[in-house]
Amino acid sequence: MHLLRRLGAAFALMASGTFFVAGPALAQVPKPWQIGMQTAGSPVEEQIQSLHSLVLWIITLVTLFVGVLILWVLYRFNAKRHPVPSRTSHHTGLEVAWTVLPVLILVVIAIPSFRLVYYEDHTTQADMTIKVTGHQWYWEYTYPDNEKIDFSSYYIKDDDQTPHLRLLDVDNPLVLPAGKNIRILTTSADVIHSFFIPSLGVQRYAIPGRTIETWVRIDKPGQYYGECNQICGTNHSFMPISVRAVTPEEFTSWVQQAKTKFAADAPAQPVTGRVDVAQVQQ
């Protein structure tokens, strides 16, 4: 009993500690012992979770039905009850049923699946465009609608003195206005990467020589996190994505500041917190 109490107290302390450290970002990052998806922060993610729930209900009912059927067959048609086995070769009604029912189930799943694929593909009424370029191993963000603001985003090293989420916070987050339809164009400068933000329903490959489109509309201001979702080399795990959604007014103010901070034609300058690839490899 004492051991159970100590374990319970330790678990409660860990949970409370995680809450106070992560703070408001808990809704947009994985949680300890989390089973479900992250809280949806966009219409696309809401539809993804809706489809997930539909498929989960279907496979649960199918699994229960098959399990009960197996138990009934084991009980009803065992060797004790039927010492002489039946010579029935087929049953037309059963064969039609186990062919038609799976087809109907797949149709029920396919219709919302195709609808979702087309919905998340692109937006016809984009308020702005963001170009995302994957590099080994960091992200480059370009704002072609805002005087081609361009900057790189590196993860913050663990030995940095500022409070941050390990392997999630970056030196320069992607700043986007909430409530706007944002076209996202992904590409890569070297190998295949994947731009993945779970709570926003964004996942697109970044492939050299290709430009792939998707979109997002963030429901409300906040911080949203993601990762490169395609193994891209030694430091694949050091490619976090941090999106800071702000109000349209705050975004306009940020753009004015970014024009000075990030010059599109300026050479890259070392920034505190960027990953030292040589040190990581050592």
C-alpha positions as CSV (number, residue, x, y, z in Angstrom):
1,M,0.0,0.0,0.0
2,H,2.8,2.4,0.9
3,L,4.4,1.7,-2.5
4,L,1.2,2.3,-4.4
5,R,0.7,5.6,-2.5
6,R,4.2,6.7,-3.3
7,L,3.8,5.8,-7.0
8,G,0.5,7.7,-7.0
9,A,2.1,10.8,-5.4
10,A,5.0,10.7,-7.9
11,F,2.6,10.4,-10.8
12,A,0.5,13.4,-9.6
13,L,3.7,15.4,-9.1
14,M,4.9,14.6,-12.6
15,A,1.5,15.6,-14.1
16,S,1.4,18.8,-12.2
17,G,5.0,19.6,-13.0
18,T,4.3,19.0,-16.7
19,F,1.3,21.3,-16.5
20,F,3.2,24.2,-15.0
21,V,6.2,23.9,-17.3
22,A,4.3,23.6,-20.6
23,G,1.6,26.0,-19.6
24,P,-0.7,27.1,-22.4
25,A,1.1,25.1,-25.1
26,L,-0.3,21.8,-23.6
27,A,-3.2,21.9,-26.1
28,Q,-0.9,21.9,-29.1
29,V,1.8,19.4,-28.1
30,P,1.7,15.7,-27.2
31,K,0.8,15.1,-23.5
32,P,2.1,12.3,-21.2
33,W,0.0,9.1,-21.6
34,Q,-2.0,10.7,-24.4
35,I,-4.1,8.3,-26.4
36,G,-6.3,10.6,-28.6
37,M,-5.3,13.2,-31.1
38,Q,-4.3,16.8,-30.2
39,T,-7.0,19.4,-29.9
40,A,-8.1,20.5,-33.4
41,G,-6.9,24.0,-34.3
42,S,-8.3,24.2,-37.8
43,P,-11.3,23.1,-39.9
44,V,-9.1,20.5,-41.7
45,E,-8.0,18.9,-38.5
46,E,-11.7,18.9,-37.3
47,Q,-12.6,16.9,-40.4
48,I,-9.6,14.6,-40.0
49,Q,-10.7,13.8,-36.4
50,S,-14.3,13.3,-37.5
51,L,-13.3,10.8,-40.1
52,H,-11.0,9.1,-37.6
53,S,-14.0,8.7,-35.2
54,L,-16.2,7.3,-37.9
55,V,-13.6,4.7,-38.9
56,L,-12.9,3.9,-35.2
57,W,-16.6,3.1,-34.6
58,I,-16.8,1.0,-37.7
59,I,-13.8,-1.1,-36.9
60,T,-14.9,-1.5,-33.3
61,L,-18.3,-2.8,-34.4
62,V,-16.7,-5.1,-37.0
63,T,-14.3,-6.5,-34.4
64,L,-17.0,-7.1,-31.9
65,F,-19.2,-8.8,-34.5
66,V,-16.4,-11.1,-35.7
67,G,-15.5,-11.9,-32.1
68,V,-19.0,-12.8,-31.1
69,L,-19.4,-14.8,-34.3
70,I,-16.3,-16.8,-33.6
71,L,-17.4,-17.6,-30.0
72,W,-20.8,-18.6,-31.3
73,V,-19.3,-20.9,-33.9
74,L,-17.0,-22.5,-31.3
75,Y,-19.9,-23.2,-29.1
76,R,-22.5,-24.2,-31.6
77,F,-20.4,-26.3,-34.0
78,N,-17.9,-28.1,-31.8
79,A,-17.1,-31.8,-32.2
80,K,-19.2,-32.8,-29.2
81,R,-22.3,-31.4,-30.6
82,H,-21.6,-32.6,-34.2
83,P,-19.5,-35.7,-34.2
84,V,-20.3,-36.1,-37.8
85,P,-19.3,-32.9,-39.7
86,S,-21.6,-31.3,-42.1
87,R,-20.8,-31.7,-45.8
88,T,-22.3,-28.3,-46.8
89,S,-20.1,-26.8,-49.5
90,H,-21.6,-23.3,-49.8
91,H,-24.5,-21.1,-48.9
92,T,-25.5,-18.5,-51.5
93,G,-27.1,-16.1,-49.0
94,L,-23.9,-16.0,-46.8
95,E,-21.6,-15.6,-49.8
96,V,-23.7,-12.6,-51.0
97,A,-23.8,-11.1,-47.5
98,W,-20.0,-11.4,-46.8
99,T,-19.3,-9.8,-50.2
100,V,-21.9,-7.0,-50.2
101,L,-21.5,-5.9,-46.6
102,P,-17.7,-5.2,-46.8
103,V,-18.3,-3.3,-50.0
104,L,-20.9,-1.1,-48.4
105,I,-18.7,-0.5,-45.4
106,L,-15.8,0.5,-47.7
107,V,-18.2,2.9,-49.6
108,V,-19.2,4.5,-46.3
109,I,-15.5,5.0,-45.4
110,A,-14.5,6.1,-48.9
111,I,-17.0,8.9,-49.5
112,P,-15.9,11.1,-46.5
113,S,-12.2,10.1,-47.2
114,F,-12.3,11.4,-50.8
115,R,-14.1,14.5,-49.6
116,L,-11.4,15.2,-47.0
117,V,-8.6,14.6,-49.5
118,Y,-10.0,17.2,-51.8
119,Y,-10.8,19.6,-49.0
120,E,-7.3,19.7,-47.6
121,D,-5.6,19.8,-51.0
122,H,-5.9,23.5,-51.6
123,T,-8.0,26.6,-51.1
124,T,-9.6,28.6,-53.9
125,Q,-9.7,31.8,-51.8
126,A,-6.3,32.2,-50.3
127,D,-5.7,35.4,-48.2
128,M,-1.9,34.9,-48.3
129,T,0.8,32.4,-49.4
130,I,3.6,30.9,-47.4
131,K,6.5,29.0,-49.1
132,V,8.2,26.3,-46.9
133,T,11.6,25.0,-47.9
134,G,13.1,22.0,-46.1
135,H,16.9,21.9,-45.5
136,Q,19.2,19.5,-43.7
137,W,18.3,20.3,-41.0
138,Y,16.1,23.4,-40.6
139,W,13.1,25.1,-42.2
140,E,13.1,28.2,-44.4
141,Y,10.0,30.3,-44.6
142,T,9.2,32.8,-47.3
143,Y,6.4,35.3,-47.4
144,P,6.0,36.2,-51.1
145,D,3.0,38.5,-50.4
146,N,4.9,40.5,-47.9
147,E,7.9,41.9,-49.8
148,K,9.4,38.4,-49.8
149,I,10.3,38.2,-46.2
150,D,12.6,35.2,-45.8
151,F,14.2,33.6,-42.8
152,S,15.4,30.3,-41.4
153,S,14.1,28.5,-38.4
154,Y,16.4,26.3,-36.2
155,Y,15.6,24.4,-33.1
156,I,16.8,25.8,-29.7
157,K,19.6,23.8,-28.2
158,D,19.0,22.1,-24.8
159,D,21.8,24.1,-23.2
160,D,20.2,27.4,-23.9
161,Q,19.3,29.4,-20.7
162,T,15.9,30.5,-21.9
163,P,12.8,28.4,-21.0
164,H,11.6,26.3,-23.9
165,L,10.1,23.1,-24.9
166,R,12.8,20.6,-25.7
167,L,13.1,19.7,-29.4
168,L,10.0,21.8,-30.2
169,D,10.8,25.5,-29.7
170,V,12.7,27.3,-32.4
171,D,14.6,30.6,-32.7
172,N,12.3,32.0,-35.4
173,P,8.7,30.6,-35.4
174,L,6.4,30.8,-38.4
175,V,4.1,33.7,-37.7
176,L,0.6,33.4,-39.3
177,P,-2.6,35.4,-38.9
178,A,-5.5,33.5,-37.3
179,G,-8.8,33.2,-39.2
180,K,-7.2,33.6,-42.6
181,N,-7.0,31.1,-45.5
182,I,-3.3,30.5,-45.9
183,R,-1.9,28.7,-49.0
184,I,1.2,26.6,-48.1
185,L,3.7,25.7,-50.8
186,T,6.3,23.1,-49.8
187,T,9.6,22.2,-51.5
188,S,13.1,21.0,-50.5
189,A,16.6,22.1,-51.2
190,D,18.2,18.7,-50.7
191,V,16.4,15.6,-49.7
192,I,12.7,14.7,-49.0
193,H,11.3,16.2,-45.8
194,S,7.7,16.4,-44.5
195,F,6.0,19.5,-43.1
196,F,3.7,18.1,-40.4
197,I,1.7,20.0,-37.8
198,P,-0.8,17.6,-36.1
199,S,-3.1,20.0,-34.4
200,L,-3.6,22.0,-37.6
201,G,-4.1,19.0,-39.9
202,V,-1.1,20.0,-42.1
203,Q,1.1,17.3,-43.6
204,R,2.8,17.7,-47.0
205,Y,6.0,16.3,-48.4
206,A,8.8,18.7,-49.3
207,I,10.4,17.2,-52.4
208,P,13.4,18.6,-54.3
209,G,12.4,20.0,-57.7
210,R,8.7,20.0,-56.8
211,T,6.2,22.4,-55.2
212,I,3.3,20.8,-53.4
213,E,0.3,22.8,-52.2
214,T,-1.9,22.6,-49.1
215,W,-3.6,25.2,-46.9
216,V,-4.6,26.0,-43.3
217,R,-7.0,28.3,-41.5
218,I,-6.1,28.6,-37.8
219,D,-9.1,28.9,-35.6
220,K,-7.6,31.1,-32.9
221,P,-4.2,32.7,-31.8
222,G,-1.8,30.4,-30.0
223,Q,1.3,28.3,-30.4
224,Y,1.2,25.2,-32.5
225,Y,4.0,22.6,-32.8
226,G,5.1,20.0,-35.4
227,E,8.0,18.1,-36.7
228,C,9.6,16.9,-39.9
229,N,7.7,13.7,-40.5
230,Q,10.1,12.1,-43.0
231,I,13.5,10.6,-42.0
232,C,15.9,12.9,-43.8
233,G,19.3,12.2,-42.3
234,T,21.4,12.3,-39.2
235,N,19.7,15.3,-37.6
236,H,16.1,14.5,-38.7
237,S,14.9,14.8,-35.0
238,F,16.2,18.4,-34.9
239,M,13.7,19.8,-37.3
240,P,10.8,21.0,-35.2
241,I,8.1,23.3,-36.5
242,S,6.7,26.1,-34.4
243,V,3.8,28.2,-35.6
244,R,2.7,31.3,-33.7
245,A,-0.8,32.3,-34.7
246,V,-1.7,36.0,-34.0
247,T,-4.5,38.3,-34.7
248,P,-4.5,40.1,-38.1
249,E,-3.6,43.4,-36.4
250,E,-0.6,41.7,-34.6
251,F,0.4,40.1,-37.9
252,T,0.5,43.4,-39.7
253,S,2.7,44.8,-36.9
254,W,5.0,41.8,-37.1
255,V,5.4,42.1,-40.8
256,Q,6.7,45.7,-40.4
257,Q,9.2,44.5,-37.8
258,A,10.2,41.4,-39.9
259,K,11.0,43.6,-42.9
260,T,13.8,45.1,-40.9
261,K,14.8,41.9,-39.0
262,F,14.9,39.6,-42.0
263,A,16.3,40.9,-45.3
264,A,15.5,38.6,-48.1
265,D,18.9,39.3,-49.9
266,A,21.0,39.4,-46.7
267,P,23.5,36.5,-46.1
268,A,22.7,34.1,-43.2
269,Q,24.0,35.2,-39.9
270,P,24.6,32.9,-36.9
271,V,21.7,33.1,-34.4
272,T,21.9,32.0,-30.8
273,G,20.1,28.7,-30.4
274,R,20.7,27.3,-33.8
275,V,21.9,23.7,-34.0
276,D,25.6,23.1,-34.4
277,V,25.5,20.1,-36.7
278,A,29.1,19.2,-36.0
279,Q,28.5,19.1,-32.3
280,V,25.4,17.0,-32.7
281,Q,27.2,14.4,-34.9
282,Q,30.0,14.2,-32.3
